[in-house]
């Protein structure tokens, strides 16, 4: 009976973190923030043990999670699902066994599995981008759009963008998938430049794609394009906005550091009596030359 | 064995062109006509330069792949290898920048690094396949994963970027040229001419075809099967290095998404061009047509809204399968 009255300092918690491998810039940044947060929290909370696993496909991620449950006996799982559908069943099984579930960014296909949901605002990402375009081109104009990999995320962003520019006089000449990839976007933009003699602006919708777009414009020597709007806050592009580059007047955030928010909140939920369940949406913010300095993370690879 | 005989002399020329010869040419002509009808800018010098220059990477690699496949091999690692070499080149050039400064020597240093890394990587694949006798598919599947991980690791999960001023200096290697023809196109043309001569006019080319056609017969005919295979992988590695030299100045960066699926594009171009996937017969000029066909399809799809962009991959798939069906008579004869 005496032991029950003692403070629970001796209690150990194990938290599993399962994320996709660094296969593109944004995921690379996410991996960086995950590793940094794991190291920092383990130093801060000696009684919390964090297990980090990166997977390069959904099947590998399921195996990672099964291993965490079987061999590490995790108390909480922080998961950024590679794809929603294949991960839903396995994560649900882990949740049913009494483990705390935090889902990040991409939701699962069945509602109510997760205790905490931390996500970026994809619809908002598109809306903020569209609103910037409308503000930057009050007279309207012709733009071309590069989309990401065909996914629900991409659809939500484009829907948000379309809603924001509706009735503004901005005319979308064409949309193609640049797959969040520099080379693909370079190719698509070269073809857009051949196809349209007059383009006023480009919504590249991602900074990796914006870099490919800029290279194509530069090579073609075209001066009709006034600006390119990327997104997600790559540090090189944030720096260009900060330094007043007229071609990169703004950026829209979709922070890879949201994984840090998710891990931190999960650990706080375990070790303290602060309630953390529910949904935490990280807003997409417009980055302009005025506020760019506070979105510049020099140590991040992204 | 008829496939081997055909490449040993000028016999190919004395026959009437069959569908295997006409197929890819016809497909290319149809694509050019379709492109010209869809968009007036399609035949502009700018568009043609763009398509040729960006096809040059896959093209240069595909010429090497033609030899590997003709000799009965396969290489799935070339896309990852290109990404890794590009990353290595950028690291070395950035590291040498403070001591060497911006100039031609540092660009030459980067080129030498790319060539050596390419040859080494090719020899490594070839060594495991020919000496350790591991299946080519398995070896190169393994190295594909290794190089992809290495470039991700080197870049710390992000992107390796060439120093901005150095990139500006190096940039003309992709974007400039002589007599209005961009360098990648010139290099591609030289690689093709040398490859065609090597394949159809030299002992090495005949040995490749003999090795791929029937390893045992080739061996008893005094062909050094092992060395022939090893050389094809080393040559492919060298050409991956050459392609990377052209690639780095374009965007000045390498990341884990560089060169994804290049191996499949190169293999598809080789097969569309009429080289037999099982080995024994290969033609470099056909590979060039294959590369151009794949490049033009992408270009035309980007120039029109006629097809949903979701279906781009399907269109390319249909063309690849059609091209192989047109060549079926070779297999059945």
Boltz contact constraints between the chains, C-beta under 6 A:
constraints:
  - contact:
      token1: [A, 22]
      token2: [B, 152]
      max_distance: 6.0
  - contact:
      token1: [A, 22]
      token2: [B, 157]
      max_distance: 6.0
  - contact:
      token1: [A, 23]
      token2: [B, 256]
      max_distance: 6.0
  - contact:
      token1: [A, 24]
      token2: [B, 257]
      max_distance: 6.0
  - contact:
      token1: [A, 25]
      token2: [B, 158]
      max_distance: 6.0
  - contact:
      token1: [A, 25]
      token2: [B, 159]
      max_distance: 6.0
  - contact:
      token1: [A, 28]
      token2: [B, 157]
      max_distance: 6.0
  - contact:
      token1: [A, 28]
      token2: [B, 158]
      max_distance: 6.0
  - contact:
      token1: [A, 31]
      token2: [B, 157]
      max_distance: 6.0
  - contact:
      token1: [A, 150]
      token2: [B, 310]
      max_distance: 6.0
  - contact:
      token1: [A, 176]
      token2: [B, 302]
      max_distance: 6.0
  - contact:
      token1: [A, 176]
      token2: [B, 309]
      max_distance: 6.0
  - contact:
      token1: [A, 177]
      token2: [B, 309]
      max_distance: 6.0
  - contact:
      token1: [A, 181]
      token2: [B, 257]
      max_distance: 6.0
  - contact:
      token1: [A, 182]
      token2: [B, 251]
      max_distance: 6.0
  - contact:
      token1: [A, 187]
      token2: [B, 54]
      max_distance: 6.0
  - contact:
      token1: [A, 188]
      token2: [B, 302]
      max_distance: 6.0
  - contact:
      token1: [A, 190]
      token2: [B, 50]
      max_distance: 6.0
  - contact:
      token1: [A, 191]
      token2: [B, 299]
      max_distance: 6.0
  - contact:
      token1: [A, 191]
      token2: [B, 302]
      max_distance: 6.0
  - contact:
      token1: [A, 191]
      token2: [B, 303]
      max_distance: 6.0
  - contact:
      token1: [A, 194]
      token2: [B, 41]
      max_distance: 6.0
  - contact:
      token1: [A, 194]
      token2: [B, 47]
      max_distance: 6.0
  - contact:
      token1: [A, 195]
      token2: [B, 303]
      max_distance: 6.0
  - contact:
      token1: [A, 215]
      token2: [B, 251]
      max_distance: 6.0
  - contact:
      token1: [A, 219]
      token2: [B, 175]
      max_distance: 6.0
  - contact:
      token1: [A, 301]
      token2: [B, 156]
      max_distance: 6.0
  - contact:
      token1: [A, 301]
      token2: [B, 157]
      max_distance: 6.0
  - contact:
      token1: [A, 301]
      token2: [B, 158]
      max_distance: 6.0
  - contact:
      token1: [A, 302]
      token2: [B, 158]
      max_distance: 6.0
